[in-house]
């Protein structure tokens, strides 16, 4: 199970570290990344394919960073890991909250990923500023 501390550290490293991001290399970071996307998508009960694609693309674009990832690939990854279910007809998608609860501790499921990323970026900028100020005083 991934704790809140592990989740915040991983998502901060992946989404708040710079002006671009890609699919994480480490398996746990991949789980966190897909979990973060799933938490965002869980706000709505179900999606048609076009709405799901638009929601994933919107989430990707919401971090003010470039990426080579696309909504089709991420939708497939979500299905493969078990976080995204399709109905029998293959027309509607929904997030499997039980699968998320299997991989993440309960506090993670209540996190606002965008706020977490914004906080991580603010902390990163504060550290940069402090280093610059310390360097200027030398």
C-alpha positions in Angstrom: 0.0 0.0 0.0 1.2 3.4 -0.9 1.1 6.0 1.9 0.2 9.6 1.6 3.9 10.6 2.2 5.0 8.2 -0.6 2.2 9.5 -2.9 3.1 13.2 -2.4 6.8 12.6 -2.9 6.3 10.6 -6.1 3.7 12.9 -7.7 5.7 16.0 -6.7 8.8 14.5 -8.4 6.8 13.6 -11.5 4.5 16.5 -12.0 6.1 19.4 -10.2 9.8 19.0 -11.1 9.9 21.1 -14.2 8.3 22.3 -17.4 7.8 18.8 -18.8 7.0 15.3 -17.6 6.8 11.8 -19.0 5.4 8.5 -17.9 7.5 7.5 -14.8 10.0 4.7 -15.2 9.7 3.2 -11.7 6.8 0.8 -11.1 5.6 2.5 -7.9 5.8 6.0 -9.5 3.7 4.6 -12.4 1.1 3.4 -9.9 1.1 6.8 -8.2 0.8 8.7 -11.5 -2.1 6.5 -12.7 -3.7 6.8 -9.2 -3.5 10.6 -9.4 -5.2 10.6 -12.7 -7.9 8.2 -11.4 -8.6 10.4 -8.4 -9.3 13.2 -10.8 -11.5 11.1 -13.0 -13.4 9.6 -10.0 -15.2 13.0 -9.6 -17.7 11.8 -12.2 -19.6 8.5 -12.0 -19.0 7.4 -15.6 -17.8 8.7 -19.0 -18.5 7.9 -22.6 -15.3 7.4 -24.6 -15.1 10.9 -26.0 -15.7 12.4 -22.6 -13.1 10.1 -21.0 -10.6 11.1 -23.7 -11.3 14.8 -23.2 -11.0 14.5 -19.4 -7.7 12.7 -19.6 -6.4 15.3 -22.1 -7.6 18.1 -19.9 -5.9 16.6 -16.9 -2.6 16.3 -18.8 -2.9 19.9 -19.9 -3.7 21.2 -16.5 -0.2 21.1 -15.1 1.3 23.8 -17.4 4.0 21.4 -18.6 4.7 19.6 -21.9 4.4 15.9 -22.2 4.7 13.2 -24.8 1.8 11.3 -23.2 -1.5 11.1 -24.8 -5.0 10.3 -23.6 -5.3 7.0 -25.6 -2.2 5.5 -24.0 -3.1 6.6 -20.5 -6.7 5.3 -20.9 -5.2 1.9 -21.9 -2.8 2.0 -18.9 -5.7 2.7 -16.6 -7.6 -0.2 -17.9 -4.6 -2.5 -17.7 -3.8 -1.6 -14.1 -7.5 -2.1 -13.1 -8.3 1.5 -12.2 -10.6 2.0 -15.1 -13.5 -0.3 -16.0 -15.5 -0.5 -19.2 -19.1 -1.7 -19.2 -19.9 -4.9 -21.1 -20.9 -3.0 -24.2 -17.6 -1.1 -24.1 -19.4 2.3 -24.2 -19.0 3.7 -20.7 -15.9 4.0 -18.5 -15.8 4.4 -14.7 -13.1 4.4 -12.0 -12.9 1.3 -9.8 -12.5 2.9 -6.4 -12.0 -0.6 -4.8 -8.9 -1.0 -7.0 -7.6 2.4 -5.8 -8.3 1.4 -2.2 -6.3 -1.7 -2.7 -3.2 0.2 -3.7 -3.4 3.4 -1.6 -3.9 4.2 2.0 -7.2 6.0 2.8 -5.8 9.5 3.2 -4.4 9.4 -0.4 -7.9 8.9 -1.8 -8.9 12.3 -0.4 -5.9 14.3 -1.8 -6.3 17.1 -4.2 -3.5 16.3 -6.7 -3.5 19.8 -8.2 -3.1 21.4 -4.8 -0.3 18.9 -4.0 1.5 19.8 -7.2 1.0 23.5 -6.6 2.4 23.2 -3.1 5.4 21.2 -4.3 6.1 23.8 -7.0 5.9 26.6 -4.4 8.3 24.8 -2.1 10.7 24.2 -5.0 10.6 27.9 -5.9 11.2 28.9 -2.3 14.2 26.6 -2.1 15.6 28.1 -5.3 15.1 31.6 -4.0 16.8 30.7 -0.7 19.8 29.2 -2.6 20.1 32.3 -4.7 19.9 34.6 -1.7 22.5 32.5 0.2 24.7 32.5 -2.9 24.4 36.3 -3.2 25.5 36.8 0.4 28.7 34.8 0.1 
